[in-house]
Amino acid sequence: SFGEKKSKVERIFELMDGFLKNDPTSLQNDILHHVEYTVARSRFSFDDFEAYQALAHSVRDRLIERWHDTQMHFKRKDPKRIYFLSLEFLMGRSLSNSVINLGIRDQFADALSQLGFELEVLAEQEGDAALGNGGLARLSACQMDSLATLDYPAVGYDYANQYGLFRQVILDGFQHEHLDFWLNFGNPWEIERVHVTYPVKFYGTVTDELLNEENGKVWVPKRTVEAVAYDNPIPGYGTRNTINLRLWAAKPSDQHNMESYNTGDYINAVVERQRAENISSILYPDDRSYQGKELRLKQQYFFVSASVQDIIRRFKDAHSTFDDFPEKVALHLNDTHPSLAIAEVMRVLVDEEHLGWNRAWNIICNVFTFTTHTVSPEGLEKIPVDLLGSLLPRHLQIIYDINFKFVEELKKRIGLDYNRLARMSIVEEGAVKSIQMANLSILCSHTVNGVSRVHSKLLTTKLFKDFYELWPEKFQYKTNGVTQRRWIVVSNPSLCALISKWLGTEDWIRDIDHLIGLREHAANGELHQEWKMVKKVNKIRLAEYIEAMSGLKVSLDAMFDVQTKRIHEYKRQLLNILGIIHRYDCIKNMDKNDRIKVVPRVCIIGGKAAPGYETAKKIIKLCHAVAEKINNDSDIGDLLKLVFIPDYNVSVAELVIPGADISQHLSTAGHEASGTGSMKFLMNGCLLLATVDGSTVEIIEEIGEDNMFLFGAKVHEVSALREKGPALKVPLQFSRVVRMVRDGYFGFKDYFKSLCDNIEGGQDYYLLGADFTSYLEAQAAADKAYVDQERWTEMSILSTAGSGRFSSDRTVEEYAQKTWGIQPCRCPF
Ligand code: 475
């Protein structure tokens, strides 16, 4: 009866009221409870790792509570949701971020200290969730944090990799890739949902049988894999909202390969079943090239299919017709990697929901949005038709049908310009006939985004010019941003406290516009003192890390000069190393009086190379070879040191970035779509030495040229320089340092030969020689500025003060309004 029900509900709420209190005793109770019953260690003896696990579970409980409230609230309000599909999320660690966003950091710290533990020490026990490669993947993570904080009804989707990005181990200066067993000790931040599963189907044939007059077809798949949901709650800051990152793990399906069982081949059937799990076992460690590998395609379809089923199930729970699907659903393609979702939604609507082609197509064109992170045509994803046709025969048909209608329409609009038709066609007729996923994504998305202004210009004038001319209104750009929660509050607590003190408020953590208020104090001597102290604290932390890692002692008086990011020729770590060789060479040739004037430097380089990228691996080796020489030269002492930081990942970045005085962003102009590392350094009061590329253009507008060190050819100058080929003049200093490498001054003469060949004799595609002089000038300007510590500190304060525009809160707000058409949906407290 109703009365009984009501009392049951009341009882439940009464009980829940007693849960999860945040006073020290309750927190300690919770932690000990998890030590005893979750981790199953004795409360009389548990180490830091076990304490971390128990702590993590206590935090997780609090996340789950808010997660439930948020999901219930979304369900009730049924707002338009943004579904963020991305093959990569580089989340890093969760503990510190969670307790800060939940607003219970200090309470936990107190509770732990009474138990004899330090929150910071326990936080170090956590492994990184490295489900991604580089910029694109970390951007997804920052955007999730902003979506949660700004109360947007968002869900992130990806597959659950068992091994994240490889762990980089350096042996004798060479990179080795080791498996990252990050899940071996369990992952308290994810919640297994054994009841949320969907079958994902592969292979097979499409019958000719028509389902209806509008081309619905029957696909008879041959293999089925089960997708099981793993939910990762993402808490917002200053809100109860906690959104979901849902990752799909592949499990063998009951229907899987039944035939083998029936033929009595039991062992093979079991082995075969194991293979299903391979789909979600590994992350492709390459962040540029596409090799058309079947496993990669399987991963893409696997996560896309499960996500689409989940999205449609949720929609159908609340709606009886698909007509309002576009009012309730925004589907975002984070690069082309998830773009099979287009064909999958089309397939479900036509073949399973029987909407008919035109109605389905109309829906498609109103729900998809797309962001590309690429600048070069070689970076565009192409899937060989043979591969797609064998794995997903029905999807290939659908893509062909979409293309046929598109090309017919196009002919009417642009006439029989066959070159242009071929460029725009989704199907590329080449040596290997393939599907151009970018063309598919542009055609089917109502909004196409670049990630900075320069990038957008390149897209509309070069890469996607043909499409831009057809649909200029589709093209937008949103300059990337990063979250100040992770990149200041979590990673730099001293700076966080200092900013709040001088602004007189913590509001900037949620509303970044306040940060600009620091500008008026930029010349204040008292702030300078405190600002320098904070930098020093962070430099000490970094210096201790360097010493623990490499045994190298570095001087805190030196300028800490950092370049950390994936290793790529276009990012020109080689230019940095050649600059360091030049600096070394100059110091060696100086007399005593001049040496006194040298500004001491600690040059720090870090980043992973894709395992198959030989040139990038040689650059890592060269860095070590040069470091070996310089660091062991007693003649040089503290004037110059070079350190390679291995295994650069999110948690290493959290340590390195706050400790940097200056950071380098050296991409040849026109090659970095945006760059987001620079924004993190900027927030941490680190000066930038950079080319005018990617989002540096916008950074200049905020910080001012006078407060940065800019150099190098501009985007519009690059092609003319390249055309000069061998006639391009390079400075003597450049030839001299390259010769040192060539002649074996740092050893490994033969091994480094190709690196030298790549940048000399008209081969210098990335223009290291052409930019060398202005690079050295920018470095000299930095040295000069560093001598005047007050001026330097002012520039540092102005860097932080001007970094507000580069918060992912601003980026996400723009996406919400101009691309996704979504509204905040705040969970009441
Ligand atoms: C850009 N990764 C940065 C950043 O927009 C930009 C590609 C293929 C497969 C796996 N990963 C990738 C990228 O393309 C990538 O990380 N791109 C980067 O995206 C965010 O700031 O300039 O290079």
Residues whose N, C-alpha, C, O or C-beta is under 5 A from the ligand:
A	BS01	475	N133 G134 G135 L136 A137 L139 D286 D287 R288 H373 V451 E672 A673 S674 G675 T676
